[in-house]
Amino acid sequence: MPDFHPSAELAPRDVVSRAVFSVMVSTSDTSVYLDLSQVDGDPHVLFPGISRICRFFGIDIARDPVPVRPGAHYQVGGLAVDADGRTSVPGLWAVGECSSSGLHGANRMGSNSLLEGVVLGSACGLAAASERLRPEAPAWTSRRHVDLPKPPAGVRVNLEDMIYSLKSLMWRQMGVERTRSGIEDALSKIAFWSRALAELGSTDLQALELVNMLTVARLAAIGALAREESRGVHYRSDFPETRPEWRVHTMLRPVRLEERIAEIQLYHSPVGGSVVSG
């Protein structure tokens, strides 16, 4: 890391991630390696969870190099919430990494995430309980049942393979480095998989999970395509510099045009201002 940043391994996590990715590309390897042999104390005692996982794969973390690679935060943010975790949907609350609380910048910071879960988790639970006890609390309403198309005869789809393919796509083209061509290709594949999955008409839990994954992947890709700059974990190699006009929050809001059709509109609000979900 000293070759990439003056703070070495204490550099911002997006810098460390891109440095690891760069080394992986230059060495044609699928990982880099951590050496814990010089750590003060017994690594097995200091990192028992990692020790158990590595031991399963025949790696002794006290003496063997540990293969690692960066994980990508495809989307920093989530559902727009107020200070209590309340969304714009009555009865729906969000806290933690699925929410956009304003407690993170362009990187989702580990220490912030822990404090966010403790503080906002408590506030969210108390507020939700209090609101549910109000006499005028909104009642749950059921959605209209939609008749799904029947899958074509003789057609079987490996959902696990589709999920793996989506994860691989997001790592390659929405990971630590992004480009317009890569994001546009990802959106094209996501749209194709979404249409194919809809035509299957499956209500299998794994299929519904994949629908949710494809939805979030599409929203993340739309936001990344629109943001023509680099900021924190969002790094566009075709727009490597940070641009002051993009120092805004981005909101993606579905707007109903007619039954079962939606468009995505981008709304911007100044940093520090309130973000209200529509």
The 8 nearest C-alpha neighbors of each residue, nearest first, counted from 0:
[[1, 7, 3, 2, 8, 4, 18, 15],
 [2, 0, 7, 3, 4, 5, 6, 8],
 [3, 1, 0, 4, 7, 5, 18, 6],
 [4, 2, 0, 1, 18, 7, 5, 14],
 [3, 5, 7, 6, 1, 2, 0, 10],
 [6, 4, 7, 1, 3, 10, 2, 0],
 [7, 5, 10, 9, 4, 8, 1, 0],
 [6, 8, 0, 1, 4, 9, 5, 10],
 [7, 9, 10, 0, 6, 15, 1, 4],
 [10, 8, 6, 7, 11, 12, 15, 4],
 [9, 11, 6, 8, 7, 12, 14, 15],
 [12, 10, 14, 13, 15, 9, 106, 231],
 [11, 13, 15, 14, 16, 10, 106, 232],
 [12, 14, 16, 232, 15, 11, 231, 17],
 [15, 13, 17, 12, 11, 16, 18, 10],
 [14, 16, 12, 18, 13, 17, 19, 10],
 [17, 15, 13, 19, 69, 18, 14, 12],
 [16, 18, 20, 14, 19, 15, 21, 175],
 [17, 19, 21, 15, 20, 16, 14, 22],
 [20, 18, 16, 22, 21, 17, 15, 23],
 [19, 21, 17, 23, 18, 22, 16, 24],
 [22, 20, 18, 24, 19, 23, 17, 25],
 [21, 23, 25, 19, 24, 20, 26, 18],
 [22, 24, 28, 20, 26, 21, 25, 27],
 [23, 25, 27, 21, 22, 26, 20, 28],
 [24, 26, 22, 23, 27, 21, 28, 20],
 [25, 27, 28, 23, 24, 22, 21, 29],
 [28, 26, 24, 25, 23, 29, 22, 30],
 [29, 27, 23, 26, 30, 24, 31, 25],
 [28, 30, 23, 27, 31, 68, 24, 67],
 [31, 29, 68, 67, 28, 66, 23, 32],
 [30, 32, 67, 66, 68, 23, 19, 33],
 [33, 31, 66, 65, 64, 67, 34, 30],
 [32, 34, 65, 64, 35, 66, 31, 67],
 [33, 35, 64, 36, 32, 65, 63, 37],
 [36, 34, 38, 37, 61, 33, 60, 42],
 [35, 37, 61, 62, 34, 38, 60, 63],
 [38, 36, 35, 39, 34, 61, 40, 62],
 [37, 39, 35, 36, 40, 42, 41, 34],
 [40, 38, 37, 41, 42, 36, 35, 45],
 [41, 39, 38, 42, 45, 44, 37, 43],
 [40, 42, 44, 43, 45, 39, 61, 38],
 [43, 41, 45, 44, 61, 46, 40, 60],
 [44, 42, 47, 41, 46, 50, 45, 61],
 [45, 43, 41, 42, 47, 46, 40, 50],
 [44, 46, 42, 43, 47, 41, 40, 50],
 [45, 47, 43, 49, 44, 42, 48, 50],
 [46, 48, 50, 43, 44, 49, 45, 51],
 [49, 47, 51, 50, 46, 52, 43, 53],
 [50, 48, 52, 51, 46, 47, 53, 43],
 [49, 51, 47, 53, 48, 43, 52, 54],
 [52, 50, 54, 48, 49, 53, 47, 55],
 [51, 53, 49, 55, 54, 50, 48, 56],
 [54, 52, 58, 56, 50, 55, 51, 49],
 [53, 55, 57, 58, 51, 56, 52, 50],
 [56, 54, 53, 52, 57, 51, 58, 50],
 [57, 55, 53, 54, 58, 52, 59, 51],
 [56, 58, 54, 55, 53, 59, 52, 63],
 [59, 57, 53, 54, 56, 60, 63, 65],
 [58, 60, 63, 61, 62, 54, 57, 53],
 [59, 61, 63, 62, 58, 50, 35, 65],
 [62, 60, 36, 59, 42, 35, 63, 43],
 [61, 63, 36, 60, 59, 64, 35, 34],
 [64, 62, 60, 59, 58, 61, 65, 34],
 [65, 63, 34, 33, 32, 66, 60, 62],
 [64, 66, 33, 32, 63, 67, 60, 34],
 [65, 67, 32, 31, 30, 33, 64, 68],
 [68, 66, 30, 31, 32, 65, 69, 33],
 [67, 69, 30, 31, 70, 19, 66, 29],
 [70, 68, 16, 71, 19, 67, 20, 175],
 [69, 71, 68, 72, 16, 174, 175, 170],
 [72, 70, 174, 73, 175, 69, 170, 232],
 [73, 71, 74, 75, 232, 70, 174, 107],
 [74, 72, 71, 173, 174, 219, 75, 169],
 [73, 75, 72, 219, 76, 77, 233, 223],
 [76, 74, 107, 72, 73, 77, 106, 105],
 [77, 75, 99, 98, 74, 78, 97, 96],
 [76, 78, 98, 99, 97, 79, 75, 96],
 [77, 79, 98, 99, 80, 97, 93, 76],
 [78, 80, 99, 276, 86, 98, 77, 275],
 [81, 79, 86, 84, 85, 100, 78, 99],
 [80, 82, 84, 83, 85, 86, 100, 79],
 [81, 83, 84, 80, 100, 85, 119, 122],
 [84, 82, 123, 81, 122, 85, 126, 119],
 [85, 83, 80, 93, 123, 81, 92, 94],
 [84, 86, 92, 80, 81, 83, 93, 91],
 [87, 85, 80, 88, 92, 91, 79, 84],
 [86, 88, 276, 89, 277, 85, 80, 91],
 [87, 89, 86, 91, 90, 85, 92, 276],
 [90, 88, 91, 87, 137, 86, 85, 92],
 [89, 91, 88, 92, 137, 139, 127, 85],
 [92, 90, 88, 89, 86, 85, 93, 87],
 [93, 91, 85, 84, 86, 90, 94, 123],
 [94, 92, 84, 98, 97, 85, 91, 86],
 [93, 95, 98, 84, 120, 97, 119, 96],
 [96, 94, 116, 97, 98, 115, 112, 93],
 [95, 97, 98, 94, 77, 76, 112, 99],
 [98, 96, 77, 95, 78, 94, 93, 76],
 [99, 97, 77, 78, 94, 96, 93, 95],
 [100, 98, 76, 77, 79, 78, 101, 80],
 [99, 101, 102, 98, 80, 79, 81, 82],
 [100, 102, 103, 99, 104, 76, 271, 274],
 [103, 101, 100, 104, 111, 115, 99, 112],
 [104, 102, 107, 101, 106, 108, 105, 111],
 [103, 105, 106, 107, 102, 101, 231, 108],
 [104, 106, 231, 230, 232, 107, 103, 75],
 [107, 105, 231, 104, 232, 108, 103, 75],
 [108, 106, 103, 75, 109, 104, 105, 112],
 [107, 109, 111, 110, 106, 112, 103, 104],
 [108, 110, 112, 111, 113, 107, 114, 106],
 [111, 109, 113, 112, 108, 114, 115, 107],
 [112, 110, 114, 108, 109, 113, 115, 102],
 [111, 113, 115, 109, 110, 114, 108, 116],
 [114, 112, 110, 116, 115, 111, 117, 109],
 [113, 115, 117, 111, 116, 112, 118, 110],
 [116, 114, 112, 118, 119, 113, 117, 111],
 [115, 117, 120, 113, 114, 95, 119, 118],
 [116, 118, 114, 120, 115, 119, 121, 113],
 [119, 117, 115, 121, 120, 116, 114, 122],
 [120, 118, 122, 121, 115, 116, 123, 117],
 [121, 119, 116, 123, 117, 118, 122, 94],
 [120, 122, 124, 119, 118, 123, 117, 125],
 [123, 121, 119, 125, 83, 120, 124, 126],
 [122, 124, 83, 120, 126, 84, 121, 125],
 [123, 125, 121, 127, 122, 126, 128, 120],
 [124, 126, 128, 122, 123, 127, 129, 121],
 [127, 125, 129, 123, 128, 124, 130, 122],
 [128, 126, 130, 124, 129, 125, 123, 131],
 [127, 129, 131, 125, 126, 130, 124, 132],
 [130, 128, 126, 132, 127, 131, 125, 133],
 [131, 129, 127, 133, 132, 128, 126, 136],
 [130, 132, 128, 129, 133, 136, 127, 137],
 [131, 133, 129, 130, 134, 128, 136, 135],
 [132, 134, 136, 130, 135, 131, 129, 137],
 [135, 133, 136, 132, 131, 137, 130, 138],
 [134, 136, 133, 137, 132, 138, 131, 130],
 [135, 137, 133, 134, 131, 130, 138, 132],
 [138, 136, 135, 139, 89, 90, 131, 140],
 [137, 139, 140, 136, 90, 135, 89, 131],
 [140, 138, 137, 141, 90, 89, 136, 142],
 [139, 141, 138, 142, 137, 143, 89, 90],
 [140, 142, 143, 139, 144, 138, 145, 137],
 [143, 141, 144, 140, 145, 139, 146, 138],
 [144, 142, 145, 141, 140, 146, 258, 259],
 [143, 145, 142, 146, 141, 147, 140, 259],
 [144, 146, 147, 143, 142, 148, 259, 200],
 [147, 145, 144, 148, 200, 149, 143, 202],
 [146, 148, 200, 145, 149, 201, 197, 198],
 [149, 147, 200, 198, 150, 146, 199, 197],
 [148, 150, 200, 199, 147, 151, 198, 201],
 [151, 149, 199, 200, 152, 198, 148, 154],
 [152, 150, 154, 153, 149, 199, 198, 155],
 [153, 151, 154, 150, 149, 155, 199, 198],
 [152, 154, 151, 155, 150, 156, 199, 149],
 [155, 153, 152, 151, 156, 150, 199, 157],
 [154, 156, 153, 157, 150, 151, 152, 199],
 [157, 155, 158, 154, 161, 160, 199, 159],
 [156, 158, 160, 159, 161, 155, 162, 206],
 [159, 157, 161, 160, 156, 162, 206, 205],
 [158, 160, 162, 161, 157, 163, 205, 164],
 [159, 161, 163, 158, 157, 162, 164, 156],
 [162, 160, 164, 158, 159, 163, 165, 157],
 [161, 163, 159, 165, 164, 160, 158, 166],
 [164, 162, 160, 166, 161, 165, 159, 167],
 [165, 163, 161, 167, 162, 166, 160, 168],
 [166, 164, 168, 162, 167, 163, 161, 169],
 [165, 167, 163, 169, 168, 164, 170, 162],
 [168, 166, 164, 170, 165, 169, 171, 163],
 [169, 167, 165, 171, 170, 166, 172, 164],
 [168, 170, 173, 166, 172, 167, 171, 174],
 [171, 169, 174, 167, 168, 173, 172, 166],
 [172, 170, 168, 169, 174, 173, 167, 176],
 [171, 173, 181, 169, 174, 170, 177, 168],
 [174, 172, 169, 170, 177, 171, 73, 182],
 [175, 173, 170, 71, 176, 172, 171, 169],
 [174, 176, 71, 17, 234, 16, 232, 177],
 [177, 175, 234, 174, 235, 236, 173, 178],
 [178, 176, 235, 173, 172, 234, 236, 181],
 [179, 177, 181, 235, 180, 237, 236, 182],
 [180, 178, 182, 181, 183, 224, 177, 237],
 [179, 181, 183, 178, 182, 184, 185, 177],
 [180, 182, 184, 172, 178, 179, 183, 185],
 [181, 183, 185, 179, 184, 180, 172, 220],
 [184, 182, 186, 180, 185, 181, 179, 187],
 [185, 183, 187, 181, 182, 186, 180, 188],
 [184, 186, 182, 188, 183, 187, 189, 181],
 [187, 185, 189, 183, 184, 188, 190, 182],
 [186, 188, 184, 190, 185, 189, 183, 191],
 [189, 187, 191, 185, 190, 186, 192, 184],
 [188, 190, 186, 192, 191, 187, 193, 185],
 [191, 189, 193, 187, 188, 192, 186, 194],
 [192, 190, 188, 194, 193, 189, 195, 187],
 [191, 193, 195, 189, 194, 190, 196, 188],
 [192, 194, 190, 196, 191, 195, 189, 197],
 [195, 193, 197, 191, 196, 192, 190, 198],
 [194, 196, 192, 198, 197, 193, 191, 199],
 [195, 197, 193, 199, 194, 198, 192, 200],
 [198, 196, 194, 199, 200, 195, 193, 201],
 [199, 197, 195, 200, 196, 148, 194, 150],
 [200, 198, 150, 196, 197, 201, 149, 195],
 [199, 201, 148, 147, 198, 149, 197, 150],
 [200, 202, 199, 203, 206, 150, 196, 197],
 [203, 201, 204, 207, 206, 200, 205, 147],
 [202, 204, 206, 205, 201, 207, 208, 200],
 [205, 203, 207, 206, 208, 202, 209, 201],
 [204, 206, 208, 203, 207, 209, 158, 159],
 [207, 205, 209, 203, 208, 204, 210, 201],
 [208, 206, 210, 204, 209, 205, 203, 202],
 [207, 209, 205, 211, 206, 210, 204, 212],
 [208, 210, 212, 206, 211, 207, 213, 205],
 [211, 209, 207, 213, 208, 212, 214, 206],
 [210, 212, 214, 208, 209, 213, 215, 207],
 [213, 211, 209, 215, 214, 210, 216, 208],
 [212, 214, 216, 210, 211, 215, 209, 217],
 [215, 213, 211, 217, 212, 216, 210, 218],
 [214, 216, 218, 212, 217, 213, 219, 211],
 [215, 217, 213, 219, 214, 218, 212, 220],
 [218, 216, 220, 214, 215, 219, 213, 221],
 [217, 219, 215, 221, 220, 216, 222, 214],
 [218, 220, 216, 222, 217, 221, 74, 215],
 [219, 221, 223, 217, 222, 218, 224, 182],
 [222, 220, 218, 224, 223, 219, 217, 225],
 [221, 223, 225, 219, 220, 224, 226, 218],
 [224, 222, 220, 226, 225, 221, 219, 233],
 [225, 223, 221, 222, 226, 220, 179, 182],
 [224, 226, 222, 223, 227, 221, 220, 265],
 [227, 225, 223, 224, 228, 222, 245, 229],
 [228, 226, 225, 238, 224, 229, 235, 223],
 [227, 229, 238, 241, 226, 240, 242, 239],
 [230, 228, 234, 241, 239, 235, 240, 233],
 [231, 229, 233, 241, 105, 234, 232, 228],
 [230, 232, 105, 106, 233, 13, 229, 234],
 [231, 233, 13, 106, 234, 105, 230, 72],
 [234, 232, 230, 231, 229, 235, 175, 223],
 [235, 233, 229, 176, 232, 177, 236, 230],
 [234, 236, 177, 238, 237, 229, 178, 239],
 [237, 235, 239, 238, 178, 177, 234, 176],
 [236, 238, 235, 178, 239, 179, 177, 228],
 [239, 237, 228, 235, 236, 240, 227, 229],
 [240, 238, 236, 229, 235, 237, 228, 234],
 [241, 239, 229, 238, 228, 242, 230, 235],
 [240, 242, 229, 228, 230, 243, 239, 245],
 [241, 243, 244, 245, 228, 240, 246, 229],
 [244, 242, 245, 246, 241, 247, 228, 240],
 [245, 243, 246, 242, 247, 241, 228, 269],
 [246, 244, 247, 243, 242, 226, 228, 241],
 [247, 245, 243, 244, 270, 248, 269, 242],
 [248, 246, 269, 270, 245, 268, 267, 249],
 [247, 249, 268, 267, 270, 269, 250, 246],
 [250, 248, 267, 266, 247, 265, 251, 268],
 [249, 251, 266, 265, 267, 252, 248, 276],
 [252, 250, 265, 264, 263, 266, 249, 253],
 [251, 253, 264, 263, 250, 254, 277, 265],
 [254, 252, 263, 262, 261, 255, 264, 251],
 [253, 255, 261, 262, 252, 256, 263, 264],
 [256, 254, 261, 257, 260, 253, 262, 258],
 [255, 257, 261, 260, 254, 258, 262, 259],
 [258, 256, 260, 255, 259, 261, 254, 262],
 [257, 259, 260, 256, 255, 261, 145, 254],
 [258, 260, 257, 261, 255, 256, 145, 262],
 [261, 259, 257, 258, 256, 255, 262, 254],
 [262, 260, 255, 254, 253, 256, 263, 259],
 [261, 263, 254, 253, 264, 255, 260, 256],
 [262, 264, 253, 252, 251, 254, 265, 261],
 [263, 265, 252, 251, 262, 266, 253, 254],
 [266, 264, 251, 250, 249, 267, 263, 252],
 [265, 267, 250, 249, 264, 251, 268, 252],
 [268, 266, 249, 248, 247, 250, 265, 269],
 [267, 269, 248, 247, 270, 272, 274, 266],
 [270, 268, 247, 272, 271, 248, 267, 246],
 [271, 269, 247, 272, 248, 268, 246, 273],
 [270, 272, 269, 273, 101, 268, 247, 274],
 [273, 271, 269, 270, 274, 268, 248, 247],
 [272, 274, 275, 271, 268, 269, 270, 81],
 [273, 275, 272, 276, 79, 268, 248, 80],
 [276, 274, 273, 277, 79, 80, 87, 81],
 [275, 277, 79, 87, 274, 86, 252, 80],
 [276, 275, 252, 87, 253, 254, 88, 79]]
